[in-house]
Amino acid sequence: MKRLTGIGASEGVSIGKVLLFVEGNIVIPQEIDANSTIEGELAKLENGLKKSKTQLIAIREKVKEKMGEDKAAIFDGHIMLLEDEDLIEEVEAKITGDKLPAARALREGIDEYCEMISQLDDPYLRERAADLQDIGKRWLKNLLEIKINDFSNLEPNTIVVTKDLTPSDTAQIDLENCVGFITEIGGKTAHSAIMARSLELPAVVGVKGVLGEVKDGELVIMDGETGEIFLEPTEKLVEEYKIKQEKIRVEKEELKKLIHEEAVTLDGRKVDIWGNIGSPNDVDAVIESGATGIGLYRTEFLFMNSDHFPTEEEQYQAYRVVAEKMQGKPVTIRTMDIGGDKELSYLDLPKEMNPFLGYRAIRISLENKDMFKTQLRAILRASQYGQIKIMYPMISSINEIRKANAILEECKKELDEIGKIYDRNIKVGIMVETPSTAIVAYKFAKEVDFFSIGTNDLTQYFLAVDRGNELVSSLYNSFNPAVLEAIQKVIDAAHHAGISVSMCGEFAGDKRATRLLLGMGLDSFSMSASSGLTVKKIIRNSNYVDAQKYRDLILKQDTPEDVIEKLK
């Protein structure tokens, strides 16, 4: 038995078999093997195509079952690309005419075809180049008989082990059969970790060297709270963790008794417990957790899970569903927050030395006005079905708020002209996640209806620490006194201006921080649905007056270590 440690990113205990996913370099043969023939290479090409088509059809059916026909229809386009006669004829010509091996012919054919369609005037057709590259990689792997790891179609009790998971990888994981994931890099606030918590999927990240330690199919135990991993565990240890699993299950059942109770302290201070979501599919979990609203709707996942810019109608339907399901409870919709570690295949973002400090979020929206207006109109139209609020991300100057609001007013006029109904008094707020906004929050408070503190980015910007860089991950800590001081100033500024302040960063769901944030005067805690009841329990067992005294004690500390030592 061997024990490894990483960062516990999503609580829960899992016992399962490893699916080792290592994306290696695909070696393309340059010449036809002496044991092969032209006919043999053509047969490899055909077999690879058939296998790829079968896989895509299977994935389509799974997506249809889980997410509906509209999402599944995306794969119809993928299959059509795979069967493109012009492409197939071009590749076959390279094999028969140029005497190239099938893999090389396919690689060259795909690259040339992508280059050709990327030059077309039609933006929709240009976007197909990225799809074709993905499909081409699948075809190439099947041709070369390289194993394809499909996260959407897993064996029961699978623990995925890989270097890293993108948000879109996490979104496609087969939740019926996946019981957890382990990554070699990343931190607790990586977007894959955030999604794992929203999906209630145990996760351990930042496990250095794990890819060299585990074997495909081996039994492992993982603890998403402590960050511990046990390879080839003894029967005794397996039994111990089965008992721990049962204990966690019982605790969760006990917490369910609080679903319909208010988050109110023993001395009568009431706060809101809200949920964070990435898609309409997440709303049911928020409702079931007893949350009184949605403090963060991450609309970027609507964009990331599509092969094109979602139309106004597509977005409107997604936002409307959420508003209707919440039945008048607040729904805070954050405008598209792409950039940093979140990319779109169909949006040509520049390669930047430091994308977290570059072209992202509101900066992209203001530069792409038509795209921004499409989203704002969709949000406005959906606002007639519930209490929808608009939130701008990554605000660093008051000018950005004013420009965004001016575009919002244009959208209102456009909807007025065609007789569309919307909430004329829709509330507009901002994410407070940059030092420039936090430092002079009292000025920003005059421009908006509410604040929401995004502690993930606020922490990394205040401390000059890339939260995804394992080399400096030890420096990333929201309990740093500078970060805590900033949070308190933002809350005080909001209340002085008479506006509410919530927190939708991961710090809001950290049970160690609950009493501290309560004492700071936070109005609303927004988090993954899985964390809500735990935070509610702590609040219901606390006195607000005592929490304020506790806050005063914590803010006097000089280092993150001092703060953590005082936490209770």
C-alpha positions, 0 to 999 in steps of 0.5 A, a space after each residue: 500500500 502507498 499513500 499520496 497526498 494532494 489538495 482536497 478539492 471536493 469533499 467525499 470518500 470514494 473507492 474505485 478503479 483507476 482510469 488513467 488518462 495520459 494525453 501523449 503525442 501521436 507519432 505519425 509514420 512518415 512511410 508505408 510500413 514494409 509489411 503493409 500495402 496501399 490496400 492495407 492503408 486504405 483499409 486502416 483509413 476505412 476502419 478508423 472512420 467506422 470506429 469513430 462513427 460508432 463512438 460518436 453515435 454512442 456518445 450522441 445517444 448518451 447525451 440525448 438521454 442525459 441532456 436532451 435532443 438539442 444538445 445531442 444534435 451537435 453530434 449530428 454535425 460531427 458525424 457529417 464532418 466525419 463522412 465528408 466525401 471531399 475530405 475522404 477522397 482527398 485523403 485517399 488520393 494521398 494514399 494511392 497517388 502520393 504513396 503516403 501511410 494512412 495516418 500521415 495522409 489523414 493528418 495532412 488532409 485534415 490540416 489542409 481542409 481546416 486551413 481551407 474552411 478557416 479562410 471562408 467568409 461564412 463565420 459558421 463554416 469557419 467555426 467548423 475547423 475546430 470541430 474537424 480537428 477534434 474529430 480528426 484526432 479521434 479518427 487518427 487515434 482509432 486508425 493507429 489503434 490508440 486507446 481513446 478515453 471517453 469521460 462520457 462513457 465510463 465503467 462503474 466505480 471509475 476514478 479518473 486520474 489525469 494531469 488536469 481536467 478542463 471545465 468542459 471535460 468535467 462537464 462531460 463526465 459520466 456521473 452515473 459511473 464516475 466516483 471521483 477524479 484525481 489530477 496532478 496539477 491544479 488547486 482548490 479554486 481551479 474551475 474543474 474543482 469548482 465544478 466537482 463541488 457543484 456536482 458533489 463529485 469527490 476530487 483531489 488535485 495537485 497530486 505531484 507525480 501521481 501519473 507515474 505512481 498509479 496503474 490503469 485499473 488498480 483499486 484506490 481510495 481517495 478522500 476529497 476532504 483530506 487530500 489523501 490517496 491510498 494505492 492498493 489499499 489493504 482490506 482493513 483500510 477499505 473497510 475503514 473507509 466504507 465505514 467513513 462513507 456511511 458516516 458521511 451519508 448519515 451526516 448528509 441525511 441529518 443535514 437534510 432536516 434543515 432544508 426548509 429552515 431559515 439561515 438565522 442566528 440564535 440572536 435573530 440575524 437572518 442571512 441568505 444561502 444561495 446556490 452557484 450554477 453552471 447550467 439549467 441542469 444544476 437548478 434542481 440541486 439548488 432547490 433541493 438544498 433549500 437555497 433561497 436564490 441563485 447568487 451566481 449563474 456562470 453563463 460561460 458554460 452555456 458558451 463552452 458546451 456549444 460549438 457556436 455562439 449561442 443565439 439570443 433565443 438559445 440563451 433566452 430559453 436557458 435563462 427562462 428555464 432557471 427563472 421559472 424553476 426558481 419561482 420568484 426567488 433571485 437569480 443572479 446571471 453573470 455575463 460571459 466570463 471567458 478568458 483566463 483558463 476558459 476558452 472557446 473553440 470558436 472564439 479566436 482569443 490571442 495567446 497571452 503571456 498572462 491571460 488572467 491579467 489580459 483579455 477576458 470577461 467584461 473586456 471581451 464583452 465590451 469589445 464584442 458589442 453585438 455578442 454582448 447585446 445578444 446576451 443582454 437582450 436574452 437576459 432582459 427577455 427572461 426577466 419577465 419570468 422571475 427575479 433576475 439580476 444582471 452581474 458584470 464580471 472582472 470590473 476594474 474601473 467605473 468606466 466599464 460599468 457605465 459602458 456596459 450600462 449604456 449598452 444595456 439601455 440600448 438593448 432595452 430600447 431595441 426590445 421596446 421597439 418590438 414590443 418585448 416584455 422585460 423587468 424595467 427595474 432589473 437590478 445590476 451589480 458587479 463582481 468585486 474581484 480586482 484590487 482596484 474595485 475593492 480598494 475604492 468600493 465606496 465609489 463603485 457602490 454609487 454605480 450599482 445595485 449590489 456587490 458580489 465578492 469573487 474571492 477566487 480572483 480577488 485572492 490571486 490578484 491581491 496576493 499576486 499569486 496565480 491560483 493555478 500554478 502549483 509552484 506558488 500554490 502555498 501562497 494562495 490563501 483567502 485567509 491572508 489578512 490582506 484579503 480579509 481586510 479587503 473583504 471587510 472594506 467591501 462589505 462596509 462600503 456596500 452597507 454605507 451606500 445602502 446596497 446588499 453584498 453577497 459572496 459567490 467565490 469558493 470562500 463562501 462555502 468554506 465552513 472554516 470561514 462561515 462564522 468570520 463572514 457572518 461577523 463581517 456582515 455578509 448578507 448572502 452566502 452563495 456556493 455549490 449546492 452541496 455546501 449550503 446545508 453545512 453553512 446553514 447549520 453553522 449559522 443557525 448554531 451561531 450568535 451574530 454578536 459573538 461572530 462580530 467579536 470573533 471577526 475582531 479577533 481574526 482581523 488582528 492577526 498578522 499572517 495566514 497561519 495566525 488566522 488559521 490557528 484562531 479558526 474554530 
